[in-house]
Amino acid sequence: MFALKVIVVSVLQDFRAGLGISLIQLTAANIKDTDRRLFQINTPFRNFCFTAESEREKEEWVEAFQESIAETLSDYEVAEKIWFNESNRSCADCRASQPEWASINLGVVICKKCAGQHRFLGPSLSKVRSLKLDSSIWSNELVELFLEVGNKNANSFWAASLPLEEELHMGASPEQRATFHRRKYRERKYRRVLESLHDQEQLNQALCAAVVLPDVVETMALVFSGADVMCATGDPTYSTPYLLAQRAGQRLQMEFLHHNKLSDFPKLESSSETSSQSDAPSFMDGFLYCSAGPAKATLDRRGRDDMVRRWCTLEGGFLSYYENERSPMATGRVNITEVVSLAVNNTETMTGAGTVFMVEIYLQSDRVFLFGAKTQETQQDWVQAIAKCFVPSKVEAMLRRDCELIGRLYFKEGHDLYHWRVGWFTLEGSTLYFSSGEEERTLGAMQLKQLQELTVSTHVEGEERIQVLLMVEGGRTVYIHGFNKVDFALWHSAIKMAAGTDGRALSNQQLSKKGVPIVVDSCIAFVTQYGLCHQGIYSIKGDPGRVSLLLEAFRQDARNVKLHVMEHQLEDVTDTLKTFLSQAEDALLTKELYPYWVSALDEEDEKRRVEKYSRFIQSLPKINRSTLTALLQHLYRVQRCSHINQMQTRDLACVFSSCLFQTEGQTTSEIKVVQDLITNFVQLFGVSHSKMCSFVTQHSDTDVSSSEGAYNWHADCSNVHQSCCKRM
């Protein structure tokens, strides 16, 4: 341990003092960022304030000071152990002596300059740690693994076919290093090819066989070639390669598998995927607005006051930004291959630089970059160009111009619930499209408004706790989790918002499997189960306060509102249904078609009126049509029991005409139209008479908290009366 001193020359304003030289002890010092060009060094003895000529110069000074401070805290014990393997005494990439960094999942020891390039590869390919500063990560098993493998063995895979003219040297520029590391680790250009393994299944089988033996170098070659660390072994007790290694007592195998459980090496059948973007633009430039400070996930899409105009270029897989178009050196850059999600705000956002269209870039390393464009066209051009750099060509159909989110997530669905796969997702409105990207096929889609379940839970994967989002829609169940907490929070927030109620338009409601707003579906199911034999049903007023609270609960999250006979009054539920229909953004029968509905009454022949009604129904929006179908079917059942509930067809029409047309009064013509619709439900919707007369009563004990199913009830009034009386 030692303390470095920094010599600082300062000009004293007192003319008698002249020049003064101060020595700053950096032991226990810390750096505070105060302004764009200002920073402070705080020590236990004194505080010093500095001003740089530019922001770029300030960053360089701050980095230099931080390195010096870190040196005072360094621990060389781990480095000395790792260097005991002779091949670890030089960088695995550029051969610089005494490298002090390592990629703990790749098993290579590297120098500081190469470590920076490994970080650009992203943690899914290379997890960079310091030999001297990250002492807590270096367990005995990890140190032993590095001694066992060493740079020589690691390079026997990664650099097996590296030509002499393409070797990296210590004096290489950052650009040369970036190119070399991309070719070596991401494109795997120089790797040893495993000739005997021809498909993914063979690769996974070879991995399961290798992990129970001491040769960890062979296991590394299999994993780096694309073997799935979380593949199914076929053994229900030891279901993963890690558990197989644990049973065999192979500690080094376990250590290696542990550090690669979330690594994302290209699979055998799609190894050329990254380089297949032939039609992606190789170059793009222009002015964008960038966040001047460290960006955090906005999620709520609020603007920032620190957006500054920067010249940006997209080239060679990097998005670089400069102070202006003449600047020779970039002030920062984003490795596009590390991008996991793009969030696009399709509306203008107010910032300190004015109104812009925002784009949020989420990286595997938890970092978030914010960019803004002056026009939506410019924003979409950049989004398309960036997305094409990291989205595989097989799922390029996902690059929709009006999507709000696009990116990668871990997922599992259907019958394959044993291990996670990386999938590609895009959110457009309330539809979530997704694909595994393994083959060209039609994208899967989930209608988020029609989810039956949307829940978050915490799962334990190995030694990590991860948040998992469960979505159930129809017969499909999908689990997803993110690469980190930040991008999971982004997707969870966006999906929850898209799946929720947004305003009073019918299309913005949470829907049942049949495409009916859940509030309508639940109320109909409750009345069908508990109110068909109730006298004066729909004519009795509910309590306004309780009705208001129940309607607000449906509007907040209809999916989680459960109606129970012991908790909710029948008249409150019926009034909730009527109020919802009355307050919808547009009338169920639509105000646009109002004159057509009424003019149909000019036809004295009922059959011809029904034909006109049928045409009008077909012209309704899909959500209106499905909701009207459900409501008229329900009212038809109610009037079939009119000798019990005393609600004739005209009585129901009087109650619902103002709801369906959203008119203040109940005109004779409106009542007549609704009466016709109820009476002729069978003809209008092509329902056979035998089906209507064969409503079964097996659902009489159905819990209406699951509102599906009540549609199959029948209106045999004696049976309904009996079932109702049993509940009273």
N, C-alpha and C positions, 0 to 999 in steps of 0.2 A: 504494500500500500504506500502511496506517495501523494504529495500535494503539488500540483503544478501552479506556477505563478504566471500571470499575464502582465506584461509591461504596458502600461498605458501612459501616453504622453499627452499632457493637457496644457494649454496656454492659459496662464493665470492673468486675470484682467488687471491686477495691480501691477503698474509699470515697474515697480521696484522688484517684483518677484521673478519676472521673466518666465522661463520654462520650468515646469515641475514634473517629475517622474514618480508615478505611484506604482507599487506592486500590490496586486490583488490576490489574496489567498483564495483559491477556488474550492477548498475543502468545505463541505456542507453548504456551498453556495447554491442559489437557484436563480433562474431567469424568469422575468415577468415581461410579457408583451403588453405594451402600453398604448401604442398608436401605430400607424402605418409604417413610419420610419423610426420610431422610438422604441427602446427596450431598456430594461433595468437589470442589473446584477445585484442581488441582495445577498450579503454575507452576514455572519453573526456579528461582524465588527462595524461595517459601513455599507451603505447603499450607493450604487453608481448608476447614473443615467447616461445613455448614449443615443446619438442621432446619426443615422446612416444617410448616405447621399441618395439612396433609392430603396424601394421595398426589396428588390432583389439582393442588394448588398446587405441589407439588414438580415435577410434570411441566411445568407452565407455566414455572417458573423455569429448569429444565434446558433447555427449548427456547429460552428467551430467551438464556441464556448461550451455547448452541451456535451460535445465529445470530450473536451478537456475535463469537465466536471465528472463525466462518466468514468474517465480514466482513474480518478481518485478513488472510485468505488470498486474497481475491477478486482476480480478474483481469478488468479491464474491456475488454480488447482485443477479445474476441469480441463483447461487447455493442455496442461502438461500431461494429463492422462491420455487425452485423445491423440496427442502428438507422439505417444509412445509407438503407435503404428507409423512406420516410416513414411508410407504413402500419404498420410494425413498432414505431413509437415509442409506440403505445398498445395495450393488451391486446386481443386478438382477441375476447374474450368480454365484459368489463365496461368496456373503454376506459380503464382506469387507465394513467397515463403511465409511461414508461420501464419496461416489463415486463422482468424479468430471468430469465424461465423460458421454455421452449419445449417443444412436443410435436414431437419430431423425425420422427415418421411422419405426423402430420397436417399439418405444415408451418405451424403457427401459433405466434406469440409471445404469451406470456401472463404475467399477474402472479402473485405468490406465492399469493394467495388462490385464484385459479382453478387454479393448478398443483396445489393440494391436492385439488381436486375432480376434476381429470384423473387423479390417482393412483387415486381411488376407481373410475374407469371401468375400470381394469385395463390392463396393458401390451398386451393383444390389441387394444385400441382406441386407447390413447394412451400413448406412451412419453415420460415427462417427464424433461427434463434442464435443468440450470442453465446460463445463458449465462456465468456468472462462475466457477463452481466446477468444472464438468465440462469443463475445457479440452481434455482428451485426446480427447473424442468429436467435437470440432468440426474436422473436416478442411476443407480448402479447398473440396472439392466440396459439403459439407453447408452451409457458409456461403454459397456461391454459389447453392445451391438456395433458401435462405431469402430471398436478395436477389431472385432471379428470381420467386418466387411472391409472398411478402409476405402480410400479413393481409388485405389488400383482395381479392386473388384467391382466397384460401382461403375467405373469407366469401361470395364470389360463389357458392360451392357450398353451404356449411354454413348460411348465413343468407339464402339467396335469397328466402325467403318469411316472414322473421321480422317479425311485427307490432310496431308501435311499443310497444304496451302490454305486450308480453312481453319487451322488451329488458332485459338485465341492466345494473345500474348499480353504480358503485364501492362504494356503501354497503350493498349487499345483504347479507342475513344468510347464514350457512352453509347453512341450509335452502333459501333461495331460490336460492342458487348450485347446490346439489345438484340441485334440480328442473330448473333451466335447462340444466345440462350433460347431464343424463340425456336431456332432450328433444332437445337439439341434436345430440349425438354418438351416443348409443346408439339412441334412437328415430328419429333423423334426421328430426325433424318439420318442420324448416325448409329442408331440402335442395332443391337444384335437381333436378327429375325429368328424366331423359333419355328424352324421349318416343319417340324413334325405335327404342329398344332394348326388345324385348318379352320376351326370355327369356335364360337364362344363357349359352347358346351364342353368341348375338349379342353379348352383353356381352364375352365372352372374345375373340371375333374382333375386336371393336373395339379391345380392349386391345392385341392383337398388332400391329394396324395402327398404333396411336398411339405405341408405344414407340420406333419407328424414326424418329420425327419430333421436332423440337425442342420442341413444345408440351407441356411437362410438366404444365401446369394441366389440360389435357384428360385426361391419363393419371390424374391425381389424382381427377378427377370419376368416371372409370370404376371405379377401385379402390374409392373410397368408396361407390359405388353397388352394389358386390358382385362386381365382376370378380375372377376367381381369379388372384392373382399367380403361382401355380405351375401354371397351366393348361397343357395340352399344346398346342404350336403346330402339330403335324403335321410339323415338320422334325426328322428324327432327329439332326441335328448341333446345331441350335440349338433345343433342345426346350422352353425356357421363355422367357417374355417378357424376362427379364433377359439371356439369351444373345442374343436378337434385338437388344436395345438395345446390347449390347457390340459386336456385329458392325457396327452402324450408327454406332458411335463416339459415342453419346449419353450422355455422362457423368452429366448431371443425372437423366436417366431411370433410369440404373443405380443412382444413389444413392437415389432415391426408392423404387425397387422393393426394394432391399436392406433398407431400414428397415421395409418392409411385408410381408416374406415370411412372417411369422408372425402378421400382423394377422388379425382375425376379424370382418370386417364382414358383416352379414347378406346372404345371397345374394338375387338379384332375386326368385325365386319364393317366398322365405320371409321377406320383409322384415318382415311383421307378426307373425312368430313370437314375438317377445319380449313383445308386448302382448296375446297371445291367451290368457293365463292367466286366463280369466274366472272359473274356479271355484277359483282359488287363494285361500286366506284372506288378506284384506287387513290383518288385524290379529291379533296373538297376543301374549300377555304371561304372565309368571310368573317364579318364581325358578328359576335354574339356578346351577350351580357353574362358575366361570370360572377360568382360570389367571391368577394375579396377576402373574406375570413373563412375559418374552418366551417364547412357546411354540416348541418344536421338534417335528418329527415324531417321534412315539413309535414307530411301526412295530411294536414288540414289544408294544404295548398295555399297558405298565406304567403304574401310576398316578403321580401327582405329589403332592408334599407341600404345594404352594402354591395349592391350589384354594380359592377364597373364594366365598361365597354372594352373588349379585348379582341384582337385578331386571332382567329382560330383556324387550325388546319387538321384535316383528317387524312392521315397517310400512313401506310405500312402497319395498320392496326393500332395506331395511337392517335388520340385526340389531344393536340397540343395547343396551348394558348400563350400569346405574346402580348407585351404591353402595347405594341402597335405593329402595323404591317412591315415596318422597316427593322424591327428588333431582330438581331442575329440569334438570340438565344431565348428559348421558351421559358416562361415563368413557372410553368407546370404542365403536366401531361397526364392523360388517363389511358391506361392499357385497356383497350376495348375487349380483349379476350377475358378480362377479369370481371366484366359487367355481368351481373345476374338479373337486373331488372331495369327497365326504362319506364318512368312514370310521365305521362303527357297530360298537361293541363290544356284543354281545348278552349278555355275562356281566358280573357285577358286578366293579368295579375298586376296590381299596383306595386311598384318598387320605387326605390329612391332615384332610379334612372328613368322613371316613367312607366307606362304600361307595356308589358312584354308578355309573350306566350312562353310559359315555363316548361323546361324538361329537367327531370331529376334522374341522375344516373347513380345506381346502387351497385357497389362493388362487393366482391366476396370478402374483402378485408374490413367490412363494416363502414367503409368510407362512403360519403355521399357527395356528389358534385351537382351543383345547380347551374343551369344555363338558361338564358332567355333570348328569344328572337323578337324582332320588332313586328313581324307579320306572321300569320299562321302558316302561310305558304312556305316561308323560310324555315319555320319550326319543323314542318312536316318533311321537308327535304333533308334536314339534318337527322331527324328521327329515322327516316328510311335508310339513310346511308349508314348510320351507326348500327342499326338493327341488323342490316345485311352483313356486317362484319362479325357478328357473334351468333346469329341465328342460323342453324344448319339449312342447307338448300332444300332438304326434304320437307321442311315445315315453313317454307317461305310464304305459303298461303296465309299464314298468320299475320303477315305484315299488312294489316289493314290501316288505311289512312286515318280512320277515326277511332282507333283503339286508345284506351286510356292507360293500359298497363300491358307490358310484354316482358317475358323473361323466363328464367329457369326456376324450378322448384323440385324438391323431392316429393314423390307421390307413390301411392299404391292403391289399387282398386280391384274390384271384382273378386276373382278366386285367387289372385296372387297377392296375398296379404302378409307374406313372410319376410319380404325384404323390399327396401326402398329402391326406386328407380328415379333417374333424373328425367323430368318431362318439361315440355315447353308449353307455356300458358299465355293466353292473351285475354284481356277483359274488354269487351265492347258493349257498352250499355249495361244491361242486366244479363248478358250471356257470357259464360266463361268457356272459351275454346281451349283444348289441350291435346297434346300428342306426345308420344314417347320419343318421336324422332327417329325410331329404329327402321321404319319403312314408310314408303309413300302410300298414304291412305287418307280417306276423308277424316277431317278433324273431329274429335269427340267434342260434344257441347253439353253444357249444363245450363238450364234456365234457372237463374238464381232466384227469381221471384217465386218459383215453384218448388223451392227446397222444402222438404218435410223436416229436415234437421240441419242445424248449423251450430256446432258446438266446438269449443276449444278445450283441450285437456293437455296435461303435462305427462310426457312419456319418458322413461329412462332407457336410453340407448347406450349400452356399455357403461361408461362412467359419466355420461353426460345426460342432462335433463333437457329435453327439447319440447317446444310447444307444437301441438299438432291440431290442425283444423279438420273437422269431420263434416262432410257435406253429403246429404242423402237427397236424391231427386228421382222419383219414380222407382225403377228397379236398380238404380246405379248408386253405389257408395264409393266415395273418393276421399282419401286421406292426403293431406299435404303438409309439408313443413319446409321452412326456408333454409338457406345456407347460413344465415345468422339471424339474430333477434331483430335487426333493423329491417331487413327485407321481408321477414315474416310479418312484422307489425304493419308494414305497408300493404301487403296482400290481404291480411286479415281485415284491416280497416276498409279497404276498397271493396272487398267481397261482401262484408257485412252491410256496407252502405248500398251496394247494388242489389242485395237481397232483401233490403228493408222497404218500408213504405216511404214513398217520396212524393208528397203532395196528395191531391184528392182525385187525380185522374184514375180511371179504372186500370189503365195499363201500368200504373206505378204502384199498384197494390201487391202485397204478397199473395200468391195464388196457390190454389189446390192443384192436384194432379190433372184435373179436368179443365184447368185454366180459368177457374172462377175465383174471385177475390175471397180469401179465407174468411173475412168477416161475414160475407153473404153465405158461404158454405157452412160455417159453424152455426149461424143463427137458424138456417133452414133445418139443419140436422137436429138441433135442440128442439125446435117446434115440432118437427116430424115425430120425434121420440116422445115428447111430453105434452104436446098441445093439440093434437088432431081432434080430440074429443072434448076440448075445453070450450064451453059456450062463449060466443062473442070473441073468439080468437082474432087478433089484429084490430079489434075495435075498442079494446080496453086500453086506457092510457097507462103508461108506466111512470115511474118516479123520474122527473127531469134530471135530478142530481145524479142518480145511479146510472141513468142512460148516458149522460155526458161522460161519466167516468169510464164506463164500459167501452164507449165508442173511442175515447182517447187511448185506452189500453190497446184496442185493435189497431189504431193508427200508429202507436209507438212500435209494437211488435206483435202482429196478429198471430204469428207462428207459435207464440208462447202463451196465448190466451186460451184457457180451457174452461168451457162452460159446464157447470155441475148443477144439478137440480136442487141440491141443498144450499147452494151459494147464490144462485141467480134466480130472479123472479121471471116467470114466463112473459109477463107484459113488458118488462124491461128489455128482454131480448127482442121481442117483436118491434118495439119502438126503436131499438138500435138499428135493426135492419132497415126500417122505413127512413130513419134519419140519414143513414149512410147513403141510400139511394137518392134522397132529396138533396144532399149536400155534395154529391159527386161533381167533378169539374164539368161534366156534360151529362145531359139526361141519358138514361139507359136507351131510350128509343131515339136519341139524338134530336136536338133542336132543329137541325138542318132538315130532317125528314118529317118534321111535325105536320106541315101542310099536306104531305102525301098520305100520312096515316089518316088524317081527318077526311081528305077527299075520297078515300076508299069507301066511305059510308054512302057515297052517292050510288054505289052499286047495290041495288035491292036484292040481287041474287047472292045468297050467302056463299055459294061455291066460288063465284067470281071474286067476291071480297077476300076470301081466304087465299086465292091465287095471288092477289095483289099483296096481301100481308106477307105471303111467303117470299115474294121478290124483294120486299123492303127488308125483311129479316136477313136475306142473303147479302144485302148491300151494307149491312151494319159492320163496324169493325169487329174483328175476331173476338176480342175480349167482351164486347157488348153482346155478341151473339151467344157466346157460351154462358154468360151470366143470365141473359134473358131466358135461355133454355132451362137452366136450373130453377129459376124463379117461377116460370110458368108451369113447369112440371110439379113444383111444390104446391102452387095455388090450385092446380087441377086436383091434386090429392085432397087438399083441404075441402074443396067444394063437393067432392065425392062423399065426404062425411058430414054434409050440411045438416042431415036430419039429427045429428048428434051435437055439432058445434054451432048450429043455427047461422052459419055463414054461407049464404047463397052466392052464386057467381057474381051477381050484381053488387052484393055487399062488399065482396073482395075488390071488385073493380072500383067502387067508390073510394075505398081506402087507398088503393095503389095507383090510381090514375095520376094524381098530383105528384107521386114519387117518380113514376116512370117518365112523365113528360116534364117534370120540374116546373109546374105551373102553380100559381097561387090558389086558383079556384078549382072547382071540380065541375067542368062543363059537361053537358050531356054527351057531346060528341067524344070527348076524351074517355068518359066512362064506357061508352058503347064500344070504342076500339079495344080497350083493355078487356071488356067482357067477351068480345069476340075472340081475342087471343087466348083467354083461359078456356073458353068453351071448345075451341077448335085446336087445342094443343096437339092432339093425336094426329090430325090431318096436317097441321103446319110443320111438324117435325118428323113425319113419316114413322110414327111409332105404331106398331101393330096393336090392334085391340086386345088380342090374346095376351100380349106382353103386359099391357096396362092392367088387365084383369087377373094377372098372376103375380101381383106384388106379394112377396113372401114376408112372413112375420118373424123369421129366424133372427132378425136384427133387433128384436124388441129389447134385448138387454145390452145393445151396443153402447159403449161409452162415447158420447158425442164429443168428448175432448179430441177424439180422432174423427173428424167430421166426414171423412170419406165413408161410404157404405150406406148412408141413409137414403141414397138415391134408389136403392133396390127394394125399398119398402113397397108394400102394396096397399091398396085402399079398400080392401074387403072390410067394410065398416064394422061388421060384427067382431072380426078378429082384432081390429084396431081398438075397438071399444073395450074388448076383454083385456087386451094388453095394457091399455091406459088405466083401467080400473084397478089392475093389480098394483100399479104404482101409486095410486091415490090414497 
